[in-house]
């Protein structure tokens, strides 16, 4: 039997709550990490295995990163997200997702400089599958679906034959 995936959510804002809830419904072990006391609160994430309040630059000292299967960077704070990505670039976590548009990704990767090479082949940004919907729950579903597919080596194509047109 395989262990359930271990997900690290970097940023505990309101949009992280449905992500944690959906992942936990799949029995994933979720850790939420944020530097803001208003967000790193266990009562906001009752389904999380752990909620950590610490600064972004303390991430590798606070958590054993090699134990995670996926990390999602979603603090909505450029300096924090840059620090998280810098740390993740040197980690063995196989899936790293970054919330936000491609322009934001390019800015962050540019600011990382040479360290950005450590994310090659692992960074998924914009994160999630194009499932439609813009509300936080729909975005969370698209993120969990992409992580699930990547971790299981699955295709994201529909089960139905896309070349067949219904009459």
Z-matrix of the N, CA and C atoms (Angstrom, degrees):
N
C 1 1.439
C 2 1.516 1 110.03
N 3 1.319 2 116.01 1 136.96
C 4 1.458 3 121.32 2 177.85
C 5 1.522 4 109.20 3 -85.83
N 6 1.319 5 115.28 4 145.13
C 7 1.453 6 120.28 5 175.21
C 8 1.517 7 109.18 6 -71.01
N 9 1.328 8 117.82 7 152.57
C 10 1.464 9 118.81 8 177.06
C 11 1.520 10 109.82 9 -66.15
N 12 1.329 11 117.48 10 150.22
C 13 1.462 12 120.07 11 178.75
C 14 1.523 13 111.18 12 -58.79
N 15 1.317 14 114.95 13 148.34
C 16 1.459 15 122.05 14 177.06
C 17 1.519 16 107.76 15 -111.26
N 18 1.315 17 115.54 16 117.94
C 19 1.450 18 123.19 17 -174.51
C 20 1.518 19 110.31 18 -111.44
N 21 1.318 20 115.88 19 132.53
C 22 1.459 21 122.86 20 175.30
C 23 1.520 22 108.14 21 -108.26
N 24 1.326 23 117.08 22 118.92
C 25 1.460 24 122.57 23 179.48
C 26 1.528 25 106.98 24 -105.36
N 27 1.327 26 115.82 25 115.49
C 28 1.462 27 121.79 26 -176.81
C 29 1.522 28 108.56 27 -101.00
N 30 1.307 29 115.07 28 93.65
C 31 1.456 30 123.44 29 -175.23
C 32 1.509 31 108.25 30 128.92
N 33 1.315 32 116.39 31 123.71
C 34 1.453 33 120.44 32 -175.57
C 35 1.508 34 114.17 33 -113.37
N 36 1.324 35 116.77 34 29.90
C 37 1.463 36 120.29 35 179.01
C 38 1.516 37 111.60 36 -66.99
N 39 1.324 38 116.29 37 175.61
C 40 1.470 39 120.59 38 -177.49
C 41 1.526 40 113.60 39 -57.07
N 42 1.328 41 118.64 40 -31.36
C 43 1.466 42 119.74 41 -179.83
C 44 1.524 43 112.56 42 -74.41
N 45 1.326 44 118.00 43 -12.51
C 46 1.464 45 120.84 44 176.41
C 47 1.527 46 111.63 45 -79.14
N 48 1.314 47 116.78 46 -23.81
C 49 1.463 48 119.94 47 -176.88
C 50 1.527 49 113.27 48 -60.16
N 51 1.344 50 120.21 49 -49.12
C 52 1.469 51 117.58 50 177.82
C 53 1.532 52 112.95 51 -66.97
N 54 1.315 53 117.54 52 -29.29
C 55 1.466 54 120.33 53 177.08
C 56 1.527 55 109.72 54 -63.15
N 57 1.313 56 116.42 55 -47.37
C 58 1.463 57 120.95 56 179.16
C 59 1.527 58 110.29 57 -63.78
N 60 1.317 59 117.29 58 -42.79
C 61 1.466 60 120.78 59 -179.56
C 62 1.526 61 112.28 60 -61.40
N 63 1.323 62 117.00 61 -46.63
C 64 1.465 63 120.35 62 -178.56
C 65 1.529 64 110.65 63 -66.57
N 66 1.329 65 116.88 64 -44.06
C 67 1.472 66 119.80 65 178.89
C 68 1.527 67 110.49 66 -61.87
N 69 1.314 68 116.90 67 -42.01
C 70 1.465 69 120.15 68 -179.94
C 71 1.527 70 111.73 69 -65.36
N 72 1.332 71 117.55 70 -32.44
C 73 1.472 72 120.48 71 177.07
C 74 1.529 73 111.55 72 -63.51
N 75 1.330 74 115.28 73 -23.22
C 76 1.466 75 120.41 74 176.29
C 77 1.533 76 111.52 75 -91.58
N 78 1.322 77 115.95 76 9.11
C 79 1.469 78 124.12 77 -179.21
C 80 1.525 79 113.25 78 69.75
N 81 1.328 80 117.09 79 20.32
C 82 1.461 81 119.52 80 174.76
C 83 1.523 82 108.29 81 -71.02
N 84 1.319 83 115.56 82 149.85
C 85 1.470 84 122.10 83 174.62
C 86 1.521 85 106.65 84 -92.95
N 87 1.323 86 117.20 85 113.56
C 88 1.455 87 122.00 86 -173.39
C 89 1.520 88 110.38 87 -112.88
N 90 1.335 89 115.00 88 132.34
C 91 1.460 90 122.85 89 172.91
C 92 1.517 91 107.36 90 -115.76
N 93 1.317 92 116.36 91 129.86
C 94 1.467 93 122.63 92 176.50
C 95 1.520 94 107.48 93 -106.38
N 96 1.330 95 115.55 94 134.65
C 97 1.468 96 121.89 95 -176.56
C 98 1.526 97 108.01 96 -132.71
N 99 1.319 98 116.79 97 126.63
C 100 1.466 99 120.50 98 178.82
C 101 1.527 100 108.84 99 -153.04
N 102 1.319 101 115.02 100 151.75
C 103 1.467 102 120.66 101 179.87
C 104 1.528 103 112.60 102 -92.99
N 105 1.311 104 117.10 103 -3.78
C 106 1.460 105 121.10 104 -176.02
C 107 1.533 106 110.18 105 -103.18
N 108 1.334 107 116.91 106 119.13
C 109 1.471 108 120.00 107 -178.56
C 110 1.533 109 113.63 108 -57.11
N 111 1.318 110 117.95 109 -30.44
C 112 1.468 111 119.98 110 179.93
C 113 1.520 112 112.10 111 -69.42
N 114 1.329 113 118.05 112 -20.86
C 115 1.465 114 121.91 113 -177.65
C 116 1.522 115 113.69 114 -105.84
N 117 1.306 116 118.41 115 -34.15
C 118 1.470 117 121.28 116 -178.43
C 119 1.528 118 108.63 117 -84.88
N 120 1.312 119 114.66 118 73.77
C 121 1.462 120 121.07 119 -175.71
C 122 1.530 121 108.99 120 -129.25
N 123 1.310 122 115.89 121 126.60
C 124 1.468 123 120.14 122 -177.71
C 125 1.526 124 111.94 123 -60.36
N 126 1.331 125 117.66 124 -31.05
C 127 1.466 126 118.47 125 -179.38
C 128 1.527 127 112.19 126 -70.17
N 129 1.332 128 117.98 127 -19.45
C 130 1.467 129 120.65 128 174.89
C 131 1.528 130 111.47 129 -79.14
N 132 1.330 131 116.19 130 -20.48
C 133 1.472 132 121.21 131 -175.25
C 134 1.533 133 110.77 132 -132.51
N 135 1.334 134 117.30 133 65.18
C 136 1.463 135 118.69 134 -177.35
C 137 1.531 136 113.75 135 -63.22
N 138 1.311 137 118.05 136 -22.56
C 139 1.468 138 120.81 137 -179.47
C 140 1.523 139 112.93 138 -87.95
N 141 1.320 140 117.74 139 -7.93
C 142 1.469 141 120.40 140 -178.96
C 143 1.524 142 110.39 141 -74.88
N 144 1.312 143 115.54 142 145.47
C 145 1.462 144 120.74 143 175.62
C 146 1.525 145 110.35 144 -70.93
N 147 1.352 146 114.87 145 -31.05
C 148 1.460 147 119.40 146 -176.39
C 149 1.524 148 109.30 147 -157.87
N 150 1.326 149 116.16 148 144.07
C 151 1.456 150 123.08 149 173.08
C 152 1.521 151 106.77 150 -125.71
N 153 1.337 152 116.06 151 125.81
C 154 1.462 153 121.15 152 -175.49
C 155 1.521 154 109.59 153 -117.89
N 156 1.320 155 115.79 154 131.10
C 157 1.453 156 123.00 155 174.02
C 158 1.519 157 107.63 156 -105.47
N 159 1.342 158 116.66 157 108.58
C 160 1.455 159 121.75 158 179.65
C 161 1.517 160 109.15 159 -164.23
N 162 1.321 161 116.29 160 160.32
C 163 1.458 162 121.54 161 -178.81
C 164 1.536 163 110.71 162 -72.41
N 165 1.340 164 116.44 163 151.82
C 166 1.466 165 120.02 164 -179.53
C 167 1.530 166 113.45 165 -55.06
N 168 1.318 167 117.43 166 -39.14
C 169 1.468 168 119.87 167 -178.14
C 170 1.521 169 113.43 168 -70.62
N 171 1.338 170 117.88 169 -8.19
C 172 1.464 171 122.13 170 178.17
C 173 1.526 172 112.96 171 -96.85
N 174 1.321 173 117.29 172 1.16
C 175 1.466 174 121.78 173 -172.00
C 176 1.526 175 113.06 174 -52.57
N 177 1.321 176 117.48 175 -53.03
C 178 1.466 177 119.16 176 -175.42
C 179 1.528 178 112.57 177 -67.81
N 180 1.322 179 117.94 178 -23.30
C 181 1.456 180 120.81 179 176.35
C 182 1.517 181 113.20 180 -84.23
N 183 1.322 182 116.97 181 -21.27
C 184 1.461 183 121.98 182 -177.91
C 185 1.524 184 113.37 183 -88.69
N 186 1.336 185 116.15 184 -32.00
C 187 1.462 186 119.99 185 -174.13
C 188 1.522 187 111.38 186 -133.32
N 189 1.318 188 117.87 187 143.64
C 190 1.468 189 121.51 188 174.35
C 191 1.535 190 109.41 189 -78.47
N 192 1.312 191 116.97 190 92.81
C 193 1.469 192 121.12 191 -172.35
C 194 1.517 193 113.45 192 -61.05
N 195 1.305 194 117.73 193 -27.03
C 196 1.469 195 120.06 194 -179.33
C 197 1.527 196 112.16 195 -65.71
N 198 1.303 197 118.05 196 -12.03
C 199 1.464 198 121.25 197 179.86
C 200 1.525 199 113.51 198 -86.32
N 201 1.332 200 117.26 199 -7.18
C 202 1.458 201 119.93 200 -177.09
C 203 1.524 202 111.58 201 -97.71
N 204 1.330 203 114.89 202 145.60
C 205 1.465 204 121.93 203 177.21
C 206 1.516 205 111.75 204 -93.58
N 207 1.330 206 116.63 205 -25.55
C 208 1.461 207 121.33 206 -177.28
C 209 1.522 208 109.28 207 -153.09
N 210 1.324 209 114.24 208 149.72
C 211 1.462 210 121.24 209 175.08
C 212 1.521 211 108.37 210 -134.36
N 213 1.333 212 116.13 211 139.82
C 214 1.453 213 122.06 212 177.22
C 215 1.525 214 107.91 213 -120.87
N 216 1.325 215 115.55 214 121.83
C 217 1.460 216 121.72 215 179.53
C 218 1.525 217 107.32 216 -95.50
N 219 1.347 218 115.45 217 115.52
C 220 1.459 219 118.87 218 -175.07
C 221 1.526 220 112.08 219 -152.76
N 222 1.322 221 116.84 220 46.48
C 223 1.463 222 118.93 221 -179.93
C 224 1.526 223 112.70 222 -84.85
N 225 1.331 224 117.44 223 -14.84
C 226 1.470 225 122.90 224 -178.55
C 227 1.527 226 111.66 225 64.69
N 228 1.314 227 117.28 226 20.15
C 229 1.461 228 122.69 227 -178.85
C 230 1.531 229 106.41 228 -128.33
N 231 1.333 230 115.87 229 108.26
C 232 1.470 231 120.20 230 -173.03
C 233 1.522 232 113.87 231 -51.16
N 234 1.337 233 120.47 232 -51.11
C 235 1.468 234 118.53 233 -179.04
C 236 1.532 235 112.93 234 -60.92
N 237 1.330 236 117.17 235 -38.46
C 238 1.470 237 119.53 236 178.08
C 239 1.521 238 110.72 237 -67.56
N 240 1.332 239 117.35 238 -45.77
C 241 1.460 240 120.05 239 179.77
C 242 1.527 241 111.19 240 -62.18
N 243 1.320 242 117.29 241 -36.94
C 244 1.467 243 119.66 242 176.99
C 245 1.528 244 110.56 243 -63.23
N 246 1.309 245 116.93 244 -42.74
C 247 1.473 246 120.67 245 179.81
C 248 1.534 247 110.00 246 -65.51
N 249 1.341 248 116.38 247 -42.56
C 250 1.463 249 119.32 248 177.75
C 251 1.522 250 110.87 249 -60.16
N 252 1.325 251 116.70 250 -46.91
C 253 1.468 252 120.33 251 -179.86
C 254 1.521 253 111.38 252 -62.79
N 255 1.312 254 117.07 253 -38.06
C 256 1.472 255 120.46 254 178.36
C 257 1.532 256 110.03 255 -60.59
N 258 1.321 257 115.95 256 -45.54
C 259 1.466 258 120.02 257 178.82
C 260 1.523 259 111.07 258 -66.39
N 261 1.323 260 117.07 259 -43.89
C 262 1.466 261 120.59 260 -179.28
C 263 1.521 262 112.07 261 -65.22
N 264 1.331 263 117.42 262 -30.00
C 265 1.470 264 120.79 263 178.74
C 266 1.522 265 110.81 264 -60.30
N 267 1.314 266 117.19 265 -30.26
C 268 1.466 267 120.80 266 179.15
C 269 1.515 268 113.48 267 -96.47
N 270 1.318 269 117.31 268 7.24
C 271 1.463 270 121.54 269 -178.96
C 272 1.523 271 110.75 270 -99.08
N 273 1.340 272 116.69 271 165.58
C 274 1.469 273 119.47 272 176.41
C 275 1.524 274 113.90 273 -92.21
N 276 1.328 275 119.32 274 9.13
C 277 1.465 276 121.63 275 -177.02
C 278 1.528 277 108.79 276 -60.50
N 279 1.339 278 118.16 277 121.76
C 280 1.471 279 120.41 278 -173.22
C 281 1.525 280 115.54 279 -71.25
N 282 1.314 281 118.36 280 -25.41
C 283 1.465 282 121.51 281 -179.07
C 284 1.522 283 108.63 282 -124.91
N 285 1.324 284 116.16 283 122.68
C 286 1.467 285 121.70 284 175.28
C 287 1.520 286 106.95 285 -124.95
N 288 1.326 287 115.69 286 121.01
C 289 1.457 288 120.95 287 178.96
C 290 1.513 289 110.85 288 -112.12
N 291 1.317 290 115.96 289 143.78
C 292 1.463 291 122.02 290 179.06
C 293 1.514 292 108.82 291 -125.50
N 294 1.322 293 116.42 292 122.21
C 295 1.456 294 121.98 293 177.78
C 296 1.522 295 109.44 294 -77.07
N 297 1.315 296 115.73 295 140.85
C 298 1.453 297 120.58 296 175.47
C 299 1.511 298 112.24 297 122.23
N 300 1.329 299 115.32 298 171.02
C 301 1.465 300 120.03 299 -176.65
C 302 1.526 301 112.89 300 -74.67
N 303 1.325 302 115.20 301 167.55
C 304 1.467 303 121.91 302 -178.38
C 305 1.526 304 112.00 303 -59.65
N 306 1.327 305 118.21 304 -36.20
C 307 1.472 306 120.08 305 179.08
C 308 1.523 307 111.30 306 -61.38
N 309 1.299 308 116.87 307 -38.98
C 310 1.468 309 121.27 308 178.35
C 311 1.531 310 110.21 309 -66.05
N 312 1.329 311 115.69 310 -42.87
C 313 1.472 312 120.64 311 176.91
C 314 1.520 313 110.60 312 -58.09
N 315 1.327 314 117.11 313 -47.62
C 316 1.464 315 120.76 314 -178.07
C 317 1.525 316 111.35 315 -62.86
N 318 1.322 317 117.09 316 -39.16
C 319 1.472 318 121.10 317 177.01
C 320 1.523 319 110.43 318 -61.60
N 321 1.325 320 116.34 319 -47.80
C 322 1.462 321 120.59 320 -179.02
C 323 1.527 322 112.00 321 -64.80
N 324 1.328 323 117.11 322 -43.33
C 325 1.460 324 119.81 323 179.08
C 326 1.523 325 111.05 324 -64.52
N 327 1.325 326 116.85 325 -39.06
C 328 1.459 327 120.30 326 176.29
C 329 1.514 328 111.70 327 -61.90
N 330 1.323 329 116.47 328 -41.80
C 331 1.462 330 120.56 329 178.74
C 332 1.524 331 111.94 330 -67.73
N 333 1.328 332 117.46 331 -27.53
C 334 1.469 333 120.66 332 178.25
C 335 1.526 334 112.51 333 -73.04
N 336 1.316 335 116.65 334 -24.47
C 337 1.458 336 120.26 335 -179.59
C 338 1.511 337 111.72 336 63.21
N 339 1.321 338 116.76 337 -133.78
C 340 1.461 339 122.47 338 -175.99
C 341 1.529 340 112.59 339 -62.63
N 342 1.333 341 117.42 340 -27.42
C 343 1.469 342 120.39 341 -179.52
C 344 1.523 343 111.64 342 -63.48
N 345 1.337 344 117.58 343 -23.81
C 346 1.467 345 121.05 344 -179.50
C 347 1.524 346 111.95 345 -59.43
N 348 1.318 347 117.52 346 -27.83
C 349 1.463 348 120.75 347 -179.94
C 350 1.530 349 111.60 348 -60.36
N 351 1.323 350 117.40 349 -26.48
C 352 1.461 351 121.00 350 178.66
C 353 1.514 352 113.95 351 -68.72
N 354 1.328 353 116.65 352 -12.16
C 355 1.467 354 120.91 353 178.86
C 356 1.527 355 112.87 354 -97.81
N 357 1.315 356 116.75 355 -4.76
C 358 1.469 357 121.08 356 -176.71
C 359 1.526 358 110.81 357 -56.54
N 360 1.322 359 114.84 358 130.97
C 361 1.455 360 121.02 359 178.23
C 362 1.519 361 114.17 360 81.08
N 363 1.327 362 117.72 361 -8.24
C 364 1.467 363 121.06 362 -178.62
C 365 1.520 364 112.77 363 -117.36
N 366 1.332 365 117.36 364 -22.46
C 367 1.458 366 120.77 365 -175.21
C 368 1.524 367 110.79 366 -82.16
N 369 1.313 368 115.35 367 126.76
C 370 1.466 369 122.99 368 177.29
C 371 1.523 370 106.98 369 -116.08
N 372 1.328 371 114.98 370 110.22
C 373 1.458 372 119.62 371 -176.77
C 374 1.508 373 109.45 372 -158.86
N 375 1.316 374 119.04 373 130.40
C 376 1.452 375 126.25 374 -4.40
C 377 1.532 376 111.02 375 -60.52
N 378 1.293 377 114.94 376 141.60
C 379 1.466 378 121.76 377 -175.91
C 380 1.533 379 110.91 378 -77.03
N 381 1.313 380 115.83 379 148.68
C 382 1.456 381 121.89 380 173.04
C 383 1.519 382 113.70 381 102.10
N 384 1.312 383 114.97 382 163.27
C 385 1.459 384 122.55 383 175.63
C 386 1.518 385 108.82 384 -93.41
N 387 1.302 386 116.12 385 152.16
C 388 1.457 387 121.41 386 179.69
C 389 1.528 388 108.87 387 -80.41
N 390 1.332 389 115.64 388 84.52
C 391 1.461 390 121.60 389 -178.55
C 392 1.515 391 112.38 390 -99.38
N 393 1.328 392 115.94 391 -9.98
C 394 1.460 393 120.13 392 -174.88
C 395 1.523 394 109.99 393 89.86
N 396 1.292 395 116.05 394 159.80
C 397 1.459 396 121.03 395 -180.00
C 398 1.518 397 111.17 396 94.15
N 399 1.321 398 115.52 397 144.51
C 400 1.452 399 120.33 398 -177.50
C 401 1.529 400 112.76 399 -123.25
N 402 1.312 401 117.53 400 -7.40
C 403 1.447 402 118.74 401 -179.70
C 404 1.534 403 110.38 402 -74.31
N 405 1.327 404 118.32 403 158.02
C 406 1.469 405 121.13 404 -175.79
C 407 1.525 406 114.42 405 -53.82
N 408 1.327 407 117.78 406 -36.74
C 409 1.458 408 120.44 407 -179.73
C 410 1.526 409 111.63 408 -67.13
N 411 1.330 410 117.41 409 -39.98
C 412 1.466 411 121.35 410 178.35
C 413 1.525 412 110.63 411 -66.74
N 414 1.320 413 116.67 412 -40.68
C 415 1.468 414 120.47 413 177.86
C 416 1.525 415 109.86 414 -65.14
N 417 1.328 416 116.84 415 -42.61
C 418 1.468 417 120.28 416 178.07
C 419 1.524 418 111.07 417 -60.65
N 420 1.326 419 116.99 418 -43.02
C 421 1.464 420 120.95 419 177.81
C 422 1.520 421 110.79 420 -60.41
N 423 1.338 422 117.32 421 -42.90
C 424 1.468 423 120.00 422 -179.29
C 425 1.524 424 111.23 423 -65.73
N 426 1.333 425 117.10 424 -34.84
C 427 1.469 426 120.99 425 179.01
C 428 1.522 427 110.39 426 -69.23
N 429 1.322 428 116.47 427 -48.68
C 430 1.469 429 120.08 428 -179.84
C 431 1.529 430 110.23 429 -62.26
N 432 1.332 431 117.32 430 -39.80
C 433 1.466 432 120.67 431 179.15
C 434 1.530 433 110.82 432 -61.67
N 435 1.333 434 117.24 433 -43.63
C 436 1.466 435 119.14 434 179.54
C 437 1.524 436 111.25 435 -65.55
N 438 1.316 437 117.31 436 -46.30
C 439 1.466 438 119.76 437 179.57
C 440 1.516 439 110.22 438 -59.56
N 441 1.322 440 116.57 439 -45.78
C 442 1.468 441 121.20 440 179.80
C 443 1.533 442 110.48 441 -57.52
N 444 1.331 443 116.25 442 -47.13
C 445 1.472 444 120.20 443 -179.77
C 446 1.522 445 111.37 444 -62.23
N 447 1.320 446 117.32 445 -45.67
C 448 1.465 447 120.69 446 -178.17
C 449 1.528 448 110.81 447 -64.55
N 450 1.323 449 116.93 448 -46.30
C 451 1.469 450 119.83 449 -178.37
C 452 1.522 451 112.70 450 -64.85
N 453 1.333 452 116.76 451 -27.03
C 454 1.460 453 120.53 452 179.76
C 455 1.529 454 113.06 453 -99.34
N 456 1.318 455 116.94 454 5.44
C 457 1.464 456 120.43 455 178.90
C 458 1.510 457 112.13 456 62.01
N 459 1.320 458 116.67 457 31.52
C 460 1.459 459 120.86 458 -175.50
C 461 1.519 460 111.46 459 -96.71
N 462 1.301 461 114.12 460 154.70
C 463 1.449 462 121.13 461 173.76
C 464 1.523 463 108.04 462 -77.52
N 465 1.306 464 116.01 463 152.62
C 466 1.465 465 118.85 464 176.48
C 467 1.531 466 111.17 465 -101.91
N 468 1.312 467 116.23 466 17.21
C 469 1.460 468 120.01 467 178.07
C 470 1.523 469 109.09 468 -74.96
N 471 1.328 470 117.24 469 155.85
C 472 1.468 471 119.56 470 178.29
C 473 1.527 472 110.62 471 -70.90
N 474 1.319 473 116.03 472 156.00
C 475 1.461 474 120.45 473 176.20
C 476 1.520 475 111.01 474 -66.13
N 477 1.307 476 116.72 475 -33.38
C 478 1.448 477 119.77 476 179.10
C 479 1.519 478 109.37 477 -71.90
N 480 1.293 479 116.71 478 156.67
C 481 1.469 480 120.96 479 178.97
C 482 1.522 481 107.72 480 -77.57
N 483 1.336 482 118.80 481 114.31
C 484 1.459 483 119.79 482 -176.24
C 485 1.522 484 113.95 483 -68.98
N 486 1.334 485 118.90 484 -12.03
C 487 1.450 486 120.21 485 179.65
C 488 1.523 487 112.65 486 -90.44
N 489 1.330 488 116.12 487 -12.08
C 490 1.454 489 120.65 488 178.81
C 491 1.521 490 109.71 489 -87.90
N 492 1.308 491 116.16 490 128.48
C 493 1.453 492 121.01 491 178.89
C 494 1.526 493 108.22 492 -102.04
N 495 1.339 494 115.24 493 128.65
C 496 1.469 495 118.91 494 178.99
C 497 1.531 496 109.81 495 -70.06
N 498 1.333 497 116.79 496 142.23
C 499 1.472 498 121.53 497 179.86
C 500 1.493 499 111.50 498 -84.90
